[in-house]
Every structure is written in structure tokens, then in C-alpha cells.
Amino acid sequence: MNKGFLYALGAYLSWGLLPIYWKTLHELPALEILAHRIVWSLLFVGIVLSVRKNWGWVRQISRKTAITFVAVSFLISLNWYVYIWAVNAGFVVETSLGYFINPLVNVLLGAVFLGERLRKLQWTAIGLAAAGVIYLTVSYGSLPWIALTLATSFGLYGLLKKTAALNSLEGLTLEMGFILPLAVAYLIYLGVTGTATFPDVGLGIESLMVGAGVITAIPLLCFASAARRLTLTSLGLMQYIAPTMQFSLGVFLYHEPFSSTQLLGFSLIWLALAAYTTESILHNRQMANARLQVVAR
């Protein structure tokens, strides 16, 4: 079996199972979990980089890259916080909606900020997704803000990282490095005021908090390995594994309410994703055939 496929499967399965991991930490406030995730993630990736003797890239960081990654660190922290809070507040289904929408947000951001021209079926897909979000908003009288925050923050995160490219491991190290002082300051504040829950939750929960660094970095490493071995089309198809798993966990394991109204709104978004994915596959095939014809000549 293709190693790239296995790496991608490992990454997306890990991300799909994250709600279970965060649910086990429901005794801790989301902000405290986030702070620990930042600290232990940086420690873990630092160990990996040290083992690989791969710190030379630090000297090559430009001022522009540093400024960009300050913004990147804010966006990923916001994304992580909202996700952790939403999972433990009983909104796993809505978090899945955010990651279903995310590919279409990426396309729209590419058009707005990078000048990428959208093809007709891509516009159709974005329109269907927007219709789904509007329908859910009108039906419930409020925006699905969790989904929109997750999709937008992660979309902007990817956009900024694309303009200041670093490999996944190095990028995560820089992101966590910039946000680390705030995380440490918050944990010190909790300790000084006696409001920290971490020391009193037992060895099992404490181990899971430390393990947050591992479960953050390992999927990223798997994804980076998969990206080098698989086509973008293959990765694009597999990216729906994680939100599908999250949706299934929310409905079938945690028994979150999912009405016929929600089903219709989600269906519009799933239809948008089907149109977007089909169009991407057909376009990539056309481009591949065109390249083959050029080579043949």
C-alpha cells in the first residue's frame, strides 16, 4: 500500500478522533488546556528538531516571516481555543461543519487575496455553501459562529503560512514560540492565584495534558510526509475524513441533537463539497492530459 496514503490516513484519523481526546479533559477550562497544549507542543517539536539537528532554519528567518508568524500564532491559538471549548460545550457537530466549509473558504481566500481566478463550478460550490450557512442562520436565528470561526481562522492561517512558507515542523515551532510567553504567563497567573486545575486532576489527566504536544505534532508530521508522496487531488479527497468522523462522533457517540432543519443546511454544504471535489478532479485531469499532449509534441 502507498506509504503516502497511510501517512495521510494517520493524520486525518488522528484529527477526526480529537473530540474524544479533548472530552476526557473536560474538567479543565478550555483556556488552561490551550496554554498547556502550546507549552507541551513546543517542547515536543523542540525535542524532535534537536534529535534531527535541524535548527539551522532559525537563522534564516526574515523580519517579514517573523511578523507573519506572529499573526499565524494568534490565528492557530484562536482556532484551537474555539475548537476545544466547543467540543467540551457539546458542539462537536458544529465544529465538523467548520471543517466541511474550510476547503471552500480556502478557495474564496485565494481569489480575494492571491488573485486566483475561480471557475464557474467553484463559484457554484461557494454559493451552495453560503446558502447552507444562511439557511442554518435563518432557521435558528443566529449565525453558526463556531463553524465560521473555525473555518475562517484556519483558512487565514493557511493563507499566511503559504505566503511565508516553512515546513510543518519548523512552522509549528515558530508559531508556538511566539505565543509561548502568553501561555506561560497565564499558567503562572493560575498558579499564583490558586485557580489552576492541572495539579489536582490526577495522574491520568495530567498525562493527557502532556500528551497534547504529541497529538498536535504527530498528525502534522504524518501530513507533511503524505503531502510529499500524494497528489493534491488525493489529499483533497481525504481531507473530508476528519470532519466526517467528528460529525459521526457528535451525533452517534455524544448524541448531540441533529434536526431535519440542520440536515437540510448540512446537505447544501455537502452538495457544495461534492461539486467542488468533482470539479477539482476533472480540472486536474484536463491539466494532466494537456501536459502529456505538450510532452508528446
Secondary structure per residue as TSV (DSSP state, phi and psi in degrees):
chain	resnum	aa	ss	phi	psi
A	1	M	-	360.0	144.7
A	2	N	-	-59.3	126.6
A	3	K	H	-61.8	-36.5
A	4	G	H	-59.8	-40.4
A	5	F	H	-62.4	-43.0
A	6	L	H	-65.9	-41.2
A	7	Y	H	-61.8	-46.1
A	8	A	H	-63.4	-41.9
A	9	L	H	-62.3	-42.0
A	10	G	H	-61.5	-41.8
A	11	A	H	-65.2	-49.6
A	12	Y	H	-71.7	-34.1
A	13	L	H	-65.3	-40.0
A	14	S	H	-62.0	-46.3
A	15	W	H	-66.0	-34.3
A	16	G	H	-68.3	-28.4
A	17	L	T	-91.9	-2.3
A	18	L	H	-55.2	-36.2
A	19	P	H	-55.5	-36.4
A	20	I	H	-64.0	-41.6
A	21	Y	H	-62.5	-48.9
A	22	W	H	-69.6	-30.9
A	23	K	H	-62.3	-33.1
A	24	T	T	-69.1	-15.3
A	25	L	T	-104.9	22.5
A	26	H	T	-64.5	-16.6
A	27	E	T	-69.4	-21.7
A	28	L	S	-97.5	143.5
A	29	P	-	-62.6	149.2
A	30	A	H	-58.7	-38.1
A	31	L	H	-68.7	-34.8
A	32	E	H	-69.3	-40.4
A	33	I	H	-60.5	-44.2
A	34	L	H	-59.6	-46.0
A	35	A	H	-60.2	-44.0
A	36	H	H	-65.6	-38.2
A	37	R	H	-61.1	-41.2
A	38	I	H	-63.4	-47.9
A	39	V	H	-62.4	-50.3
A	40	W	H	-73.8	-29.1
A	41	S	H	-64.9	-45.8
A	42	L	H	-64.0	-40.4
A	43	L	H	-61.9	-44.0
A	44	F	H	-66.0	-48.9
A	45	V	H	-67.3	-30.9
A	46	G	H	-63.5	-39.9
A	47	I	H	-64.3	-44.5
A	48	V	H	-61.0	-45.4
A	49	L	H	-64.1	-37.1
A	50	S	H	-67.8	-41.3
A	51	V	H	-61.9	-39.8
A	52	R	H	-80.2	-7.8
A	53	K	T	53.3	49.6
A	54	N	-	-121.1	70.3
A	55	W	-	-118.1	2.0
A	56	G	G	-62.5	-27.6
A	57	W	G	-63.9	-23.5
A	58	V	G	-61.3	-37.8
A	59	R	G	-70.1	-16.0
A	60	Q	G	-97.9	3.5
A	61	I	-	-72.5	123.1
A	62	S	-	-84.4	167.1
A	63	R	H	-62.5	-40.3
A	64	K	H	-61.6	-43.7
A	65	T	H	-62.8	-41.8
A	66	A	H	-61.0	-45.8
A	67	I	H	-63.3	-41.9
A	68	T	H	-60.3	-42.3
A	69	F	H	-76.1	-17.8
A	70	V	H	-63.5	-45.9
A	71	A	H	-64.9	-40.3
A	72	V	H	-60.2	-43.1
A	73	S	H	-64.2	-35.9
A	74	F	H	-66.0	-44.6
A	75	L	H	-64.8	-43.1
A	76	I	H	-71.3	-32.3
A	77	S	H	-66.5	-42.3
A	78	L	H	-61.3	-45.7
A	79	N	H	-59.8	-48.4
A	80	W	H	-63.1	-43.1
A	81	Y	H	-62.8	-49.0
A	82	V	H	-61.8	-40.2
A	83	Y	H	-65.2	-48.5
A	84	I	H	-62.1	-45.8
A	85	W	H	-61.1	-46.3
A	86	A	H	-63.9	-42.1
A	87	V	H	-59.6	-46.8
A	88	N	H	-79.2	-11.3
A	89	A	T	-94.8	0.9
A	90	G	T	89.9	30.1
A	91	F	-	-121.1	42.2
A	92	V	H	-62.9	-39.3
A	93	V	H	-61.0	-42.8
A	94	E	H	-69.7	-31.6
A	95	T	H	-63.7	-38.1
A	96	S	H	-63.4	-36.8
A	97	L	H	-59.5	-39.9
A	98	G	H	-58.8	-40.9
A	99	Y	H	-84.0	-17.0
A	100	F	H	-70.7	-40.4
A	101	I	H	-72.9	-29.3
A	102	N	H	-50.3	-44.9
A	103	P	H	-58.6	-36.0
A	104	L	H	-74.2	-34.1
A	105	V	H	-62.8	-40.5
A	106	N	H	-59.8	-43.6
A	107	V	H	-62.5	-43.6
A	108	L	H	-66.2	-40.9
A	109	L	H	-64.4	-37.0
A	110	G	H	-61.9	-38.0
A	111	A	H	-70.4	-40.2
A	112	V	H	-75.3	-45.4
A	113	F	H	-101.5	-24.4
A	114	L	S	-110.6	0.0
A	115	G	-	70.6	20.6
A	116	E	-	-74.4	133.9
A	117	R	-	-84.6	128.9
A	118	L	-	-89.7	139.5
A	119	R	-	-83.8	163.5
A	120	K	H	-55.1	-46.5
A	121	L	H	-69.2	-26.9
A	122	Q	H	-67.1	-42.2
A	123	W	H	-62.4	-39.0
A	124	T	H	-61.1	-44.1
A	125	A	H	-62.4	-44.8
A	126	I	H	-62.8	-40.2
A	127	G	H	-63.3	-41.5
A	128	L	H	-64.6	-42.3
A	129	A	H	-63.5	-43.1
A	130	A	H	-61.2	-39.8
A	131	A	H	-62.4	-39.8
A	132	G	H	-63.3	-43.8
A	133	V	H	-65.5	-42.5
A	134	I	H	-63.7	-41.1
A	135	Y	H	-62.2	-45.1
A	136	L	H	-63.6	-37.5
A	137	T	H	-65.5	-47.4
A	138	V	H	-65.7	-39.9
A	139	S	H	-65.2	-38.2
A	140	Y	H	-105.0	-4.9
A	141	G	T	77.5	10.3
A	142	S	S	-155.8	152.4
A	143	L	-	-65.9	144.0
A	144	P	-	-73.9	72.0
A	145	W	H	-65.1	-30.3
A	146	I	H	-63.4	-49.7
A	147	A	H	-61.9	-44.5
A	148	L	H	-67.5	-37.7
A	149	T	H	-65.7	-44.4
A	150	L	H	-63.5	-46.4
A	151	A	H	-65.8	-43.5
A	152	T	H	-70.9	-45.7
A	153	S	H	-63.7	-40.5
A	154	F	H	-73.2	-33.4
A	155	G	H	-64.8	-46.5
A	156	L	H	-65.8	-35.9
A	157	Y	H	-58.6	-47.5
A	158	G	H	-66.2	-38.2
A	159	L	H	-62.9	-46.4
A	160	L	H	-67.0	-38.4
A	161	K	H	-67.7	-29.1
A	162	K	H	-69.1	-32.5
A	163	T	H	-82.8	-15.0
A	164	A	S	-134.5	71.0
A	165	A	-	-65.2	129.2
A	166	L	-	-139.2	151.4
A	167	N	-	-60.2	160.2
A	168	S	H	-54.9	-46.9
A	169	L	H	-66.6	-46.9
A	170	E	H	-64.8	-40.7
A	171	G	H	-62.2	-44.9
A	172	L	H	-62.7	-39.0
A	173	T	H	-60.6	-45.4
A	174	L	H	-67.5	-41.8
A	175	E	H	-59.4	-51.0
A	176	M	H	-67.2	-33.2
A	177	G	H	-62.8	-40.0
A	178	F	H	-71.4	-34.4
A	179	I	H	-91.6	-9.9
A	180	L	H	-56.4	-45.7
A	181	P	H	-55.9	-39.7
A	182	L	H	-67.6	-40.8
A	183	A	H	-63.6	-46.1
A	184	V	H	-65.4	-42.1
A	185	A	H	-60.3	-39.8
A	186	Y	H	-67.2	-42.8
A	187	L	H	-65.1	-37.4
A	188	I	H	-64.0	-42.6
A	189	Y	H	-58.4	-45.1
A	190	L	H	-61.5	-40.2
A	191	G	H	-67.2	-42.8
A	192	V	H	-67.1	-38.5
A	193	T	H	-85.1	-5.4
A	194	G	T	73.0	21.5
A	195	T	-	-104.6	2.8
A	196	A	-	-70.1	134.2
A	197	T	-	-96.3	-19.4
A	198	F	G	-54.9	-46.3
A	199	P	G	-70.5	-14.5
A	200	D	G	-110.8	12.9
A	201	V	S	-100.3	-0.4
A	202	G	-	98.4	158.5
A	203	L	H	-62.5	-37.4
A	204	G	H	-62.0	-48.7
A	205	I	H	-68.2	-38.8
A	206	E	H	-60.9	-39.5
A	207	S	H	-64.7	-38.5
A	208	L	H	-66.6	-35.4
A	209	M	H	-64.7	-44.1
A	210	V	H	-63.6	-38.8
A	211	G	H	-66.4	-12.1
A	212	A	H	-59.6	-31.1
A	213	G	H	-65.3	-39.3
A	214	V	H	-69.2	-46.6
A	215	I	H	-72.4	-12.9
A	216	T	H	-82.8	-45.3
A	217	A	H	-82.1	-40.1
A	218	I	H	-58.4	-48.9
A	219	P	H	-59.5	-35.9
A	220	L	H	-64.7	-40.7
A	221	L	H	-65.5	-40.9
A	222	C	H	-63.2	-43.1
A	223	F	H	-63.6	-42.3
A	224	A	H	-61.2	-40.7
A	225	S	H	-67.0	-38.8
A	226	A	H	-66.2	-40.4
A	227	A	H	-62.1	-28.8
A	228	R	H	-77.9	-17.2
A	229	R	H	-112.3	-20.4
A	230	L	S	-112.1	157.4
A	231	T	-	-74.3	159.3
A	232	L	H	-62.5	-31.1
A	233	T	H	-63.4	-45.1
A	234	S	H	-63.3	-44.5
A	235	L	H	-63.3	-38.7
A	236	G	H	-62.5	-38.2
A	237	L	H	-70.3	-36.6
A	238	M	H	-77.9	-16.1
A	239	Q	T	-65.7	-16.2
A	240	Y	T	-83.1	-5.6
A	241	I	H	-61.3	-48.2
A	242	A	H	-62.6	-53.5
A	243	P	H	-65.8	-29.5
A	244	T	H	-65.0	-42.2
A	245	M	H	-64.5	-42.7
A	246	Q	H	-62.4	-43.1
A	247	F	H	-59.9	-45.8
A	248	S	H	-63.5	-40.3
A	249	L	I	-63.3	-43.4
A	250	G	I	-61.5	-42.6
A	251	V	I	-81.2	-47.2
A	252	F	I	-96.1	-30.1
A	253	L	I	-93.8	-44.6
A	254	Y	S	-99.0	-1.5
A	255	H	-	52.9	42.2
A	256	E	-	-71.2	145.0
A	257	P	-	-63.0	137.0
A	258	F	-	-142.7	98.1
A	259	S	-	-85.3	172.0
A	260	S	H	-64.2	-30.1
A	261	T	H	-64.7	-45.8
A	262	Q	H	-62.9	-38.9
A	263	L	H	-59.6	-41.1
A	264	L	H	-66.5	-43.5
A	265	G	H	-63.2	-45.1
A	266	F	H	-63.5	-37.9
A	267	S	H	-62.8	-38.2
A	268	L	H	-61.9	-40.0
A	269	I	H	-71.4	-39.6
A	270	W	H	-63.6	-38.2
A	271	L	H	-64.3	-39.6
A	272	A	H	-61.4	-42.5
A	273	L	H	-66.3	-37.3
A	274	A	H	-63.6	-42.8
A	275	A	H	-65.2	-44.6
A	276	Y	H	-62.2	-45.4
A	277	T	H	-66.6	-44.1
A	278	T	H	-60.9	-44.6
A	279	E	H	-63.2	-40.0
A	280	S	H	-64.1	-43.1
A	281	I	H	-63.4	-46.7
A	282	L	H	-64.3	-41.3
A	283	H	H	-64.6	-43.8
A	284	N	H	-63.4	-37.9
A	285	R	H	-64.9	-41.7
A	286	Q	H	-63.0	-42.4
A	287	M	H	-65.0	-39.5
A	288	A	H	-65.7	-42.3
A	289	N	H	-65.0	-38.6
A	290	A	H	-64.3	-39.9
A	291	R	H	-65.7	-38.8
A	292	L	H	-64.4	-39.3
A	293	Q	H	-66.3	-37.8
A	294	V	H	-64.1	-43.4
A	295	V	H	-64.4	-39.6
A	296	A	H	-63.8	-30.2
A	297	R	-	-74.8	360.0
